[in-house]
Amino acid sequence: MDKNFWNELALKWHIAALAPMDGFTDSAYRQVVKWINSDVVCFSEFYSADWIVHSKFLANSVLPHNEIEKPLIIQIFWKDPEMFKKAAILIESYWIAGIDINMWCPAKKVVRSWHGSSLMINIDTAFKIVEEMAKSVKIPISVKTRLWWENWDNLIDFAKWLENAWANLITVHGRTYKQAYTWKADWTWIYELKNHLKIPVIWNWDVENHDDWMTKLNWLNWFMIWRKSFWNPWCFLPWDYKPTLIEILNTMEKHSKILIELKGRKGSLETRKHLVQYLHSFPWVKNYRKKLVMVEDFNQVQSILQEIKIEFSSFLDKKINEIIF
Ligand SMILES: Cc1cc2nc3c(=O)[nH]c(=O)nc-3n(C[C@H](O)[C@H](O)[C@H](O)COP(=O)(O)O)c2cc1C
């Protein structure tokens, strides 16, 4: 990919992004999302730049990816420009489409050690990080940030600094650092920001699905979804798409298979949390919850799914929202 990657994609009005999410947006889930809508651009979970540089084993477990995940964006966090630069060079060598810098994370231990959203108030370092990375690799550099620190007065100046340091895209989460995880979404400042930048801007926060985004997009380039996408990768499809029961069961099977193939025993344990959630709006999920949270391997997943298919064979082609007790 070259530095025009985001600009060229932004010309496609319907593009959506899967948000980075620690512990969730791993290769298996990204493959599921792309399988349902190949136009979605996936962001990885965040990884420490230091960790990527110093552990070949760890880098080799998170950077190689499946062809279907392309174009894949890897998100990293850290605090000093030199480490970011080294990580960027290494990441580029794994055929990654772009690197995203986490200036979003508000966790206390992250901010106290000058990582994540603390970079919003450490503007010289933030500028240097983007500039050093942009100079060192051919792939685009993007930043995921917040409305700013305490209020949004400095959002536009901050974003312009990043643009001047050669950032190729900015994603803005509609809360300040101080608002952490609460507060109602306010779109005004994101729309205003777009008026001041040449690079594409992604809005992130409280987007329900593709149709919701269409009403909010205005002149922004993209939207990014996290919470509403999980266990509902169909949210990226238009017309308020609702999957049928068989689509959900097949997706559960696919997700588990990839997860367990990639992570072995760890994958079997992780798949438990996903399986139950996929069926959260299925009225009879409670009959299967106990079994699903105890699965040990893929064979067990398959046999439980088969049981559900047999017991509810007359519902398989029904949309999940039309299945009523
Ligand atoms: C548990 C959790 C982990 C997250 N991990 C990351 C992360 O690694 N990197 C990041 O930039 N954002 C992360 N986020 C934030 C999401 O990407 C997103 O900005 C946030 O959930 C708001 O979008 P939504 O309203 O669509 O959920 C995380 C959020 C949560 C709740």
Ligand as a Chemical Component Dictionary entry (heavy atoms), coordinates in Angstrom:
data_LIG
# 
_chem_comp.id                   LIG 
_chem_comp.type                 NON-POLYMER 
_chem_comp.pdbx_formal_charge   0 
_chem_comp.three_letter_code    LIG 
# 
loop_
_chem_comp_atom.comp_id 
_chem_comp_atom.atom_id 
_chem_comp_atom.alt_atom_id 
_chem_comp_atom.type_symbol 
_chem_comp_atom.charge 
_chem_comp_atom.model_Cartn_x 
_chem_comp_atom.model_Cartn_y 
_chem_comp_atom.model_Cartn_z 
_chem_comp_atom.pdbx_ordinal 
LIG C1  C1  C 0 -12.814 -3.334 26.303 1  
LIG C2  C2  C 0 -12.434 -2.331 25.239 2  
LIG C3  C3  C 0 -11.204 -2.463 24.581 3  
LIG C4  C4  C 0 -10.828 -1.538 23.601 4  
LIG N1  N1  N 0 -9.624  -1.672 22.975 5  
LIG C5  C5  C 0 -9.218  -0.706 22.117 6  
LIG C6  C6  C 0 -7.933  -0.760 21.516 7  
LIG O1  O1  O 0 -7.148  -1.708 21.693 8  
LIG N2  N2  N 0 -7.575  0.295  20.718 9  
LIG C7  C7  C 0 -8.416  1.354  20.472 10 
LIG O2  O2  O 0 -8.048  2.296  19.765 11 
LIG N3  N3  N 0 -9.654  1.389  20.993 12 
LIG C8  C8  C 0 -10.066 0.397  21.798 13 
LIG N4  N4  N 0 -11.328 0.451  22.324 14 
LIG C9  C9  C 0 -12.260 1.518  21.909 15 
LIG C10 C10 C 0 -13.092 1.134  20.678 16 
LIG O3  O3  O 0 -12.262 0.942  19.547 17 
LIG C11 C11 C 0 -14.093 2.251  20.335 18 
LIG O4  O4  O 0 -13.376 3.446  20.189 19 
LIG C12 C12 C 0 -15.163 2.436  21.410 20 
LIG O5  O5  O 0 -15.732 1.203  21.832 21 
LIG C13 C13 C 0 -16.304 3.336  20.885 22 
LIG O6  O6  O 0 -16.898 2.822  19.710 23 
LIG P1  P1  P 0 -18.373 2.177  19.738 24 
LIG O7  O7  O 0 -19.298 3.253  20.230 25 
LIG O8  O8  O 0 -18.679 1.754  18.305 26 
LIG O9  O9  O 0 -18.291 1.013  20.669 27 
LIG C14 C14 C 0 -11.719 -0.478 23.277 28 
LIG C15 C15 C 0 -12.965 -0.376 23.905 29 
LIG C16 C16 C 0 -13.333 -1.271 24.882 30 
LIG C17 C17 C 0 -14.680 -1.133 25.549 31 
# 
loop_
_chem_comp_bond.comp_id 
_chem_comp_bond.atom_id_1 
_chem_comp_bond.atom_id_2 
_chem_comp_bond.value_order 
_chem_comp_bond.pdbx_ordinal 
LIG C1  C2  SING 1  
LIG C2  C3  SING 2  
LIG C2  C16 DOUB 3  
LIG C3  C4  DOUB 4  
LIG C4  N1  SING 5  
LIG C4  C14 SING 6  
LIG N1  C5  DOUB 7  
LIG C5  C6  SING 8  
LIG C5  C8  SING 9  
LIG C6  O1  DOUB 10 
LIG C6  N2  SING 11 
LIG N2  C7  SING 12 
LIG C7  O2  DOUB 13 
LIG C7  N3  SING 14 
LIG N3  C8  DOUB 15 
LIG C8  N4  SING 16 
LIG N4  C9  SING 17 
LIG N4  C14 SING 18 
LIG C9  C10 SING 19 
LIG C10 O3  SING 20 
LIG C10 C11 SING 21 
LIG C11 O4  SING 22 
LIG C11 C12 SING 23 
LIG C12 O5  SING 24 
LIG C12 C13 SING 25 
LIG C13 O6  SING 26 
LIG O6  P1  SING 27 
LIG P1  O7  DOUB 28 
LIG P1  O8  SING 29 
LIG P1  O9  SING 30 
LIG C14 C15 DOUB 31 
LIG C15 C16 SING 32 
LIG C16 C17 SING 33 
# 
